[in-house]
């Protein structure tokens, strides 16, 4: 019984971590697969004589260079985005606390008006505003959340968010290149790249489904549709330019 409870608790914690970083995993993973497969599909679609001579080496060199360069860019972009969100939130919160200190009644009345627009009766909204007026910290937090649509960024590490994005991009983005590490540059190699890319997209869709609890068909379908569309565009461009 204890072992089962411990296992259940571990699964719950793992699912919680997936939800916490789902945005970074989904964006990083999906962009990694699509971006790297675009390189592979572009070469396959080009069918140029020079490309055929270089073969798998060309795909690997350009693919790996693109994979890690874009992974670093995505990771740093997520880091800067999260850092900016932190700075904006704290600046808005300091300003809100100053406004509350200057005129607490006006600010609590403004929050009460927000509660009323969200469905509370005028009496309940006024009572809630009066309660939160006695706690300026909570009044500021609720005003920022409901008045400005900003969420408290505490617990979201810019460095960790960037690292998760980078790792997800590299791990999922390596899938389209795997066949070119193991096989010569033949038409079948591109077919296997299609299979490994689709498998990675399915894995990402399953991860999204497990983390969100949404319909499995929707999670898988949307993920595969985005990847297939981008891959088809890359192949078509390569075919038009190189064919």
Rosetta blueprint (number, residue, H / E / L):
1 X L
2 X H
3 X H
4 X H
5 X H
6 X H
7 X H
8 X H
9 X H
10 X H
11 X H
12 X H
13 X H
14 X H
15 X H
16 X H
17 X H
18 X H
19 X H
20 X H
21 X L
22 X H
23 X H
24 X H
25 X H
26 X H
27 X H
28 X H
29 X H
30 X H
31 X H
32 X H
33 X H
34 X H
35 X H
36 X H
37 X H
38 X H
39 X H
40 X H
41 X H
42 X H
43 X H
44 X H
45 X H
46 X H
47 X L
48 X L
49 X H
50 X H
51 X H
52 X H
53 X H
54 X H
55 X L
56 X H
57 X H
58 X H
59 X H
60 X H
61 X H
62 X H
63 X H
64 X H
65 X H
66 X H
67 X H
68 X H
69 X H
70 X H
71 X H
72 X H
73 X H
74 X H
75 X H
76 X H
77 X H
78 X H
79 X H
80 X H
81 X H
82 X H
83 X H
84 X H
85 X H
86 X H
87 X H
88 X H
89 X H
90 X H
91 X H
92 X H
93 X H
94 X H
95 X H
96 X H
97 X H
98 X H
99 X H
100 X H
101 X H
102 X H
103 X L
104 X H
105 X H
106 X H
107 X H
108 X H
109 X H
110 X H
111 X H
112 X H
113 X H
114 X H
115 X H
116 X H
117 X H
118 X L
119 X L
120 X L
121 X L
122 X H
123 X H
124 X H
125 X H
126 X H
127 X H
128 X H
129 X H
130 X H
131 X H
132 X H
133 X H
134 X L
135 X L
136 X H
137 X H
138 X H
139 X H
140 X H
141 X H
142 X H
143 X H
144 X H
145 X H
146 X H
147 X H
148 X H
149 X L
150 X L
151 X L
152 X L
153 X L
154 X L
155 X L
156 X L
157 X L
158 X H
159 X H
160 X H
161 X H
162 X H
163 X H
164 X H
165 X H
166 X H
167 X H
168 X H
169 X H
170 X H
171 X H
172 X H
173 X H
174 X L
175 X H
176 X H
177 X H
178 X H
179 X H
180 X H
181 X H
182 X H
183 X L
184 X L
185 X L
186 X L
187 X H
188 X H
189 X H
190 X H
191 X H
192 X H
193 X H
194 X H
195 X H
196 X H
197 X H
198 X H
199 X H
200 X H
201 X H
202 X H
203 X H
204 X H
205 X H
206 X H
207 X H
208 X H
209 X H
210 X H
211 X H
212 X H
213 X L
214 X L
215 X L
216 X H
217 X H
218 X H
219 X H
220 X H
221 X H
222 X H
223 X H
224 X H
225 X H
226 X H
227 X H
228 X H
229 X H
230 X H
231 X H
232 X H
233 X H
234 X H
235 X H
236 X H
237 X H
238 X H
239 X H
240 X H
241 X H
242 X H
243 X L
